[in-house]
Amino acid sequence: MEHDDIRRAREILYLLKNLLHRCVMFDAIKGASTELNFFRVYQSCLMDMICIDWCKVFGTDGEESHWKNVIPSDDHDSFRDVLEEALSESSCVNLQAVWQKTKCYRDTASAHLDLDETKRSTNYPVITPLRVTAEVLYRKLFSDLKLEQRGGIAKPSEIMDVKRSEIVSHNAKLFDECLNSLSVWTNARQP
C-alpha cells in the first residue's frame, strides 16, 4: 500500500468505528419504552448519523471515502460477493436494496430534505445490514494494513461479535438506569 492508501484506509477505519459505536448505542436503546422526547430525538440522531456515515463508504462511487476507492479494482467483485454473503448470513436483503433504501433516506430526510414529501423516505432503514456491511469492510481494511500501520486502530475483536454483544448489554443496562432515574420526568415538567 502506498502512503495515501494507508492514510485513506486508516481514516475510513476511524469513520467505520464511529459508525459501529453508533449502531451499538442504537441497539442499546431501541427496545426501551419511554415517552421522553430527549431519547427519541437521540435515537433519531443516531439513525441519521449511521446512514450519513454509511453512505460515505457505500453511497456514491465518486466519494474519496467510498470502498471502491480504497480496495483495489481487481478485488471489487470478490469484495461485493463477501458483502452479499454476509448480508445473506444475517438474513438481510441484498446490497442493492440496502443501498437504495439508505441512500434515499439520506438524500430525502437525513442529510438533505426533499420538500416534495411524496419523494421523501417514509420509514427508517434497518440498522442490521448497515452494521453488517460496515463490519465486513472494517475487517477487510484492518487486515490489509500491516501491523505497524495499525497503531491506535481498534482490532475487530475489540468492537465486534462477542465484544459487541457485551457492549450493547452494558449500554442497555446504563440506559435502563437513566430511564429509572427519570421516571418522574415528563416532556412537559421536571420534578
MOGI-V743389 format. One record per residue. N is the residue number from 1. RES is the residue in three letters. SS is DSSP state (hx for helix, st for strand, lp for the rest). PSI is psi in degrees with one decimal (NA if undefined). NEAR is the number of other ideal C-beta (glycine too) atoms within 10 Angstrom. Layout:
# MOGI-V743389
n	res	ss	psi	near
N	RES	SS	PSI	NEAR
N	RES	SS	PSI	NEAR
This chain:
# MOGI-V743389
n	res	ss	psi	near
1	MET	lp	137.6	14
2	GLU	lp	164.3	7
3	HIS	hx	-46.6	8
4	ASP	hx	-35.8	8
5	ASP	hx	-39.6	15
6	ILE	hx	-45.6	16
7	ARG	hx	-46.2	12
8	ARG	hx	-44.7	17
9	ALA	hx	-42.8	21
10	ARG	hx	-42.3	18
11	GLU	hx	-41.4	13
12	ILE	hx	-37.2	21
13	LEU	hx	-41.9	21
14	TYR	hx	-42.6	13
15	LEU	hx	-45.6	17
16	LEU	hx	-37.9	28
17	LYS	hx	-43.6	18
18	ASN	hx	-41.3	14
19	LEU	hx	-45.9	23
20	LEU	hx	-35.0	22
21	HIS	hx	-38.0	17
22	ARG	hx	-38.1	23
23	CYS	hx	-39.9	23
24	VAL	hx	-48.9	20
25	MET	hx	-39.7	18
26	PHE	hx	-47.1	22
27	ASP	hx	-33.2	20
28	ALA	hx	-32.5	21
29	ILE	hx	-6.3	22
30	LYS	lp	-29.4	14
31	GLY	lp	-6.0	9
32	ALA	lp	146.9	14
33	SER	lp	113.0	5
34	THR	lp	147.5	16
35	GLU	lp	-1.1	9
36	LEU	lp	122.7	16
37	ASN	hx	-31.3	11
38	PHE	hx	-47.6	12
39	PHE	hx	-32.0	16
40	ARG	hx	-43.4	13
41	VAL	hx	-41.9	10
42	TYR	hx	-45.9	15
43	GLN	hx	-39.0	18
44	SER	hx	-40.5	14
45	CYS	hx	-39.6	13
46	LEU	hx	-46.2	21
47	MET	hx	-47.0	20
48	ASP	hx	-47.8	17
49	MET	hx	-36.7	16
50	ILE	hx	-46.8	27
51	CYS	hx	-42.6	28
52	ILE	hx	-48.3	16
53	ASP	hx	-38.3	21
54	TRP	hx	-41.7	29
55	CYS	hx	-22.3	22
56	LYS	hx	-30.9	19
57	VAL	hx	-16.1	22
58	PHE	hx	-3.8	23
59	GLY	lp	-76.7	21
60	THR	lp	127.3	12
61	ASP	lp	-31.5	9
62	GLY	lp	-15.3	8
63	GLU	lp	135.5	14
64	GLU	lp	-29.8	10
65	SER	lp	1.9	18
66	HIS	lp	143.6	17
67	TRP	hx	-31.7	23
68	LYS	hx	-18.8	17
69	ASN	hx	-0.3	15
70	VAL	lp	-22.3	21
71	ILE	lp	132.2	19
72	PRO	lp	141.2	11
73	SER	hx	-30.0	8
74	ASP	hx	-20.1	7
75	ASP	hx	-0.4	13
76	HIS	hx	-49.3	12
77	ASP	hx	-44.3	9
78	SER	hx	-36.2	10
79	PHE	hx	-40.3	16
80	ARG	hx	-38.5	14
81	ASP	hx	-40.6	11
82	VAL	hx	-41.7	16
83	LEU	hx	-46.8	21
84	GLU	hx	-40.8	16
85	GLU	hx	-42.8	11
86	ALA	hx	-39.8	18
87	LEU	hx	-43.0	20
88	SER	hx	-43.6	12
89	GLU	hx	-25.5	9
90	SER	lp	12.3	13
91	SER	lp	37.3	9
92	CYS	lp	162.7	19
93	VAL	lp	176.3	13
94	ASN	lp	165.8	13
95	LEU	hx	-40.3	17
96	GLN	hx	-43.3	9
97	ALA	hx	-41.2	12
98	VAL	hx	-46.1	22
99	TRP	hx	-48.6	18
100	GLN	hx	-47.5	13
101	LYS	hx	-44.7	19
102	THR	hx	-43.6	25
103	LYS	hx	-39.2	18
104	CYS	hx	-45.6	18
105	TYR	hx	-46.5	23
106	ARG	hx	-45.1	22
107	ASP	hx	-23.3	18
108	THR	hx	-14.3	18
109	ALA	hx	-21.6	19
110	SER	hx	-72.4	22
111	ALA	lp	-25.3	14
112	HIS	lp	162.8	9
113	LEU	lp	117.3	10
114	ASP	lp	118.1	13
115	LEU	lp	-14.5	7
116	ASP	lp	99.1	7
117	GLU	lp	-15.6	10
118	THR	lp	-20.2	6
119	LYS	lp	-13.7	10
120	ARG	lp	145.2	15
121	SER	lp	134.8	18
122	THR	lp	-8.5	10
123	ASN	lp	165.4	8
124	TYR	lp	147.3	17
125	PRO	lp	159.4	22
126	VAL	lp	135.2	13
127	ILE	hx	-36.4	18
128	THR	hx	-49.7	15
129	PRO	hx	-29.7	24
130	LEU	hx	-42.7	26
131	ARG	hx	-46.0	23
132	VAL	hx	-47.9	20
133	THR	hx	-37.0	26
134	ALA	hx	-39.8	24
135	GLU	hx	-41.0	21
136	VAL	hx	-46.2	19
137	LEU	hx	-39.7	24
138	TYR	hx	-49.2	24
139	ARG	hx	-42.8	17
140	LYS	hx	-50.7	18
141	LEU	hx	-40.8	21
142	PHE	hx	-44.4	19
143	SER	hx	-26.0	9
144	ASP	hx	-23.0	16
145	LEU	lp	142.3	17
146	LYS	lp	158.5	8
147	LEU	hx	-45.3	6
148	GLU	hx	-12.1	6
149	GLN	hx	-5.0	15
150	ARG	lp	-1.4	16
151	GLY	lp	125.4	8
152	GLY	lp	-2.1	7
153	ILE	lp	129.6	18
154	ALA	lp	138.0	18
155	LYS	lp	148.3	12
156	PRO	hx	-36.6	20
157	SER	hx	-15.5	11
158	GLU	hx	-14.4	12
159	ILE	hx	-1.0	18
160	MET	lp	174.9	18
161	ASP	hx	-125.8	11
162	VAL	hx	-43.0	8
163	LYS	hx	-39.9	15
164	ARG	hx	-44.8	20
165	SER	hx	-41.0	12
166	GLU	hx	-41.1	10
167	ILE	hx	-42.7	19
168	VAL	hx	-47.0	18
169	SER	hx	-46.3	12
170	HIS	hx	-46.9	12
171	ASN	hx	-32.0	17
172	ALA	hx	-41.6	18
173	LYS	hx	-42.7	11
174	LEU	hx	-43.9	12
175	PHE	hx	-42.1	19
176	ASP	hx	-41.9	14
177	GLU	hx	-41.1	10
178	CYS	hx	-47.0	15
179	LEU	hx	-42.3	16
180	ASN	hx	-40.3	8
181	SER	hx	-18.0	9
182	LEU	lp	16.2	15
183	SER	lp	-26.3	9
184	VAL	lp	-0.5	8
185	TRP	lp	150.1	15
186	THR	lp	173.7	11
187	ASN	lp	-25.6	10
188	ALA	lp	-23.9	5
189	ARG	lp	157.8	7
190	GLN	lp	159.1	8
191	PRO	lp	NA	7
